[in-house]
């Protein structure tokens, strides 16, 4: 089993192998296996699961489920987060990996596979983008904030501006580095743990705040578990975003 110091090199090795598999891919279309699954998802998953399990980790992958779920270190991975973007050559898709231990998220890597931007975090050691420390903005007001969205709320929530880019892992990292002030999943919990755990640890280690739209625990290990992640640069902003979203749902 790898040590904590070994984890980021292992996660980078995995992301490198996925990048190679994607470069060699000739068909980026739907795989015909299950709804929304692309050939890029399958190609990336094949190499990622092999590397991580051979290194002694258990794995929860969006594409192939749980492998060796009893192992002490457990990697939650979305091999290609934003695969629809990838299929259409929109340069906003990522490999997201978060390693859990008994205490929760331990190490994470989120790599934009289109351009190579690398976000990394280890519990208690801060977060980086391409090796440089990152921190969120200081925004405390939704009205003054740029909000990243997944989906769209039933009504305007009071933001200054919004963006909907289509890859939750990268969107969360944008809160960590101050590109966005906040992020909101506007669905009723459409995201699996693989979508957000990597970005969650990057946010927390950068100093941002993370919650869930219904107050549920985000640290889950089941393939069927779904949650609604929310992130904010400050606790005040996080609270305001969640309150505005909950109010919009109550009016529906």
N, C-alpha and C positions, 0 to 999 in steps of 0.2 A: 504494500500500500504506500503511495507516495506521501512524503511529508508536505507540510504547508508550503515550504519554500519551493517544492517541486511542482506545485499545482499550476501556477501561471505558465511556466514553460510547457507543461502538458497541454493546457488549454490552447496555447498558441500553436503547438504542434497540430492539434486537432483542427483549428481554424485554417492552418496552412494546407492541410490535406483536403479540406473541403474546397478551398480556393482552387486547388489543382483539379479536383473533380469537376468543378464548375467550368473551368477553362476548357476541359476536354469534352464538355457536354455539347451535343449537336442538336438536340431537341429539347426546348425549354417549355414545351406545352404540358397540358394535363396528362397525368399518367393513366387515367381510366381505372384506378384502383378504388378510390373513395372520393366523395365530393371535395373539391378544392385541393387535392393533392397533385403536385406537379412532378415531372421527371427530375427536376432539380432537387426537390425534397428527398426523393428516394436515393439519388446518387450521393448526396451529401450525408444522408443518414447512414448509408452502408459503411463509409469510411470512418465516420465519427464514432459510431458504436464500437467498432472493432478496436480503435485506438484506446478509448476510455475503459472498456471492459478488460482489455489485455493489460492495462496499467493497474488493475485491481479495484476499479470503481464500479459501483452500481450505476445504472442509467435509467432515467425517465426521458424518453424522446417523444415529441409530438407524433413522429411518423411511425414508430414501431413499438411504442409502449414501454413497459418496464423490463429491464434486464438486471438480474442479480440484485433484487431489491433488498436483500438482507445485508449487503455490505456496509461498512461503517461510513465510508465516503460515497456520496450519491450525487451524480451529475445530472442536472435537469437541463435538457438541451432542446433548442429549436435550431435545427441545422441551417434552415433558411427562413428567417423571420421576414415576412414581406415577399413571399414567393410570387404573388401576383405582380408586384412591382418588378421582380426579377424577370418574369416571363415577358413583360412589356418593355424591358430595358430602362425602367425608371431607376436611377442610381440611389435607391434607398431600401436596401435589404441587407440583412445581417445574419451572422452566426452568433447566437447567444447561449452561453453556458454558465451555469451557476452550480458550484459544488456545495452540498449541504453536509454538515455533520450533526451530532446530537444537539448542538446549540443553535442550529439554523444556518443561514448563508455564511460560507467561509471564504470563498474565492469566486471571482466572476470575470468573464471576458465577454465583451460585446464588440464584434468587428463588423464594420460596414464593408461587405465583400465587394461592393461596386467600386469603392475608392480607397479602401485599406485603412480607414481611420479606426484606431484601436482604443477601446475603453477597458480599463482594468481596475480591479479592486480586490483587496484582501481585508478581512475583518480586522479592525483596529489599526490599519496602516494607511488609510486614505485611499483616494481614487485618482486615476490619471487618464489623460487623453494623449495618446502617442508619447507617453513617458513623462508628460508634464502635469503637475498637480492641478486639479480643477475644483471649482467651487460654484455654487448656485448664485443667482442674482439675490438682491436684497428686497425684492418686491413683497409688499404686504397687502396690496389691494388688487382685487380682480379687475377693477375698472382700469387700472394702469398696466395690466399684464397681457402678455402674449401667451395664449393657451394652445397647447397641442391637444388634438382631439383624436379619439378613435370612434368612428360613428359620428352621430350628431344628436344633440339633445332636442327635446320637443319644442323648446323655445330658446331665445337668446338669454344667456346667463349673466351678461353684464361685463364681458371681457373687453379689452381694448381692441385686440385682434386675435384671430385663431389661425391655425394651420392643421390640416389633416393629411399626413404624409404616408401612413399605411404600414408602419413597422413599429410596434409598441416598444421593443427593446431599445431601438435608437431614439425614439421619442422620449423615453424616460431618461436616457443619457443626456438628452438636450436640456432637461431640467437640471441635471447634475452639473453641467458646465455653463449654465446661464444663457444658453441659446433660447430656450423657452423659460417662462416663469413658472408654469404649471402644466400638468398633463391630466387628462380625464378620459376614462373609458365610459362612453355614454350608453353602452349596451346594458343589459341586465346581467352582466357578468359573463361575457363571451370569451374571456381569455383564460387559457391554461397556464399553469405555473411556468412552463417553458417560455411563454411570451414575456413575462415580466420579472422573474427572479434575478436574472443577470442585471437588468437595469435598476432593480430595487437596491441591490447591494452597492452598485455604483453611486446611486443617489445618496444612500445613507452614509457611505464613506466620504462623499464629497461635502456633506453637511446639509443636504436637502431632506425633506420630510415626505413620508409615504404613508398612505392609508388605503382603505377599501370603501367603496361607495355605500355598502350596507354595514360596515363595521366588522366584517368577518376577518379571520386570520388569513393572511396571504401566504403563509408558509405551509404549502400542501404538497403531497407526494403522489396523489392519485391521478390517473390518466383522465378520469371523468370529472375531476374537480374544476370548477370554473369560478373566477373572481372578477371584480371590477376595480382594477388598480387606479389610484389617484396619487399624484405627486405635486408638491409645492416647494417653492424656494424657501419659504418660512412657515412656521406653524400657523400664523394668522392667515396666510393665503390658502394653505391646505384646508383649514377649517371653513373658510368662505366658499371655496370651490365645492366642497362636499355639501355644504348647507344649500347652496344655490341649486345643485343638481337634485338633491332630495326634494326640495320645494317644487321643482319642475315636475318630478314624478308624481308628487302628491296631487298636483293640479290635473293630471291626466285622467 
